[in-house]
Amino acid sequence: MEDRALHKRRAVKVKIVSNLVLGVLILSIGTLCLAPIQEEPVIDLSSAEIYDSAKENGTGVSLMFNVYWGTDEVYQILDILDAHQAKATFFIGGCWADDNVECLKEIHNRGHEIGNHGYFHKDHASLSLVENQKEISACNRFIELAIGEVPILFAPPSGAYGNAALESAKALGMKTILWSKDTIDWRDKNSALIYSRATKKVEAGDFILMHPMRETVNALDDVLKYYETNALKTVTVSENLQIEG
């Protein structure tokens, strides 16, 4: 009886200690997650790297797909790009990637570039420096966990940015990317318009903005054929900017 009572008391102590350790661990993790990112010193924006094209040294055109939806369309886009041996840059929304890890990995495995499009598609022009840091860094961390690489390009949602966004991207060693041609496919949903906007007066160095829309999928093959006919090569943004990985 004494042995049983002793064993029972020891079991209770072990349980109490285990619960205390677990509680401390949870508290530590919570404190780490909620801790604010410290304000960084103001960066000289005269050297901030922001690009809407690579026309000074461009070797081809760059298709940029901003992805917060359209997983089925992404797979179709990948197949069309493969058929033309074309490479593109996919700017990934973190909250989309969170639900579509396998698709994100497939984009990467097929040799396309992965960029950062923020985590929750916020207006980066209105975010503070700390808020910009959190939004960009959270997306970077998730992408790194999924594919083992940290993005070096940041495309602010809707092209909205201010000094805080530029400072945050630069502090993370990232270039801020805009576009020279916008297909506005998300709004007009018209394959003929998408084709026209992606090809009209296109030249080497252009950054062409698209989204994973059904109408974009329908236009993409003809767009790539146009580039090929006009001796234009479809390359990633980093290749166009001649950034060595």
Residue, then its C-alpha position, 0 to 999 in steps of 0.5 A: m500500500e505504501d509503495r502504491a501511495l508513493h508511486k501515486r505521489r510521484a506521478v502527481k509531482v511529475k504531472i505538475v512539473s510537466n504542466l509547468v514546463l509546458g506552460v512556460l514553453i507556451l508563454s515563451i512562444g507567445t511572447l516571441c510571436l507577440a513581441p514587436i519588431q524594433e524600429e530600424p534606423v531610417i535608411d537612405l532611400s536614395s539607394a533603395e532598389i525599385y524597378d518597373s522594368a529592366k530596359e537598360n539591360g533587359t534580355g527578354v520580357s518578364l511575366m509576373f503572376n501575383v497569386y492570392w487565388g486561382t490554384d487550378e489556373v496556376y497549374q494550367i499556367l505552369d503547363i503552358l509555360d513549360a510547353h514554351q520553355a518559358k520562365a516567369t516570376f510568381f509573387i506569392g501571397g503568404c495566406w494563399a501559400d499557407d493553404n496551397v503549399e504543394c502548388l507553391k512547391e510545384i512552381h518552384n520545382r518547375g524552375h520559376e522564380i518565387g517573389n514576395h507579395g505580402y502575407f495578407h494583401k495589405d495597403h503597404a503605402s499606409l502601413s507603418l515601418v513595423e507593420n511593413q516589416k511584419e507583413i513582408s517578413a511573415c511571407n518570407r518566413f513561410i516561403e522559406l519553410a516551404i521551398g528552402e529559399v528566401p525571396i529577394l523580390f517584393a511586389p507590393p499589392s496594388g503597387a502601393y508603397g511608401n518610404a516605410a515599405l521601401e525601407s523595410a524591403k531594403a532592410l531585408g535585402m530585397k528589391t521592390i518590383l512594379w510593372s511596365k505593362d498591366t493586363i488588368d486581367w483581374r478586372d476586365k476578364n477579357s482574353a482579347l484585352i489581356y493579349s493586347r495589353a501583354t503584347k502591344k508595343v512590348e519590348a525587351g525589359d518589360f515587366i508584364l503583370m498578370h494574375p491566375m485568371r481563366e481568361t489569362v490562361n486562355a490568352l497565355d499561349d498566344v501571348l507566348k507565341y507572339y513573343e517567340t515570333n518577335a524574338l523575345k525570350t520570356v525570363t524571370v524578373s531576376e534574369n531580366l535584371q541580371i541578378e545572380g542567385 
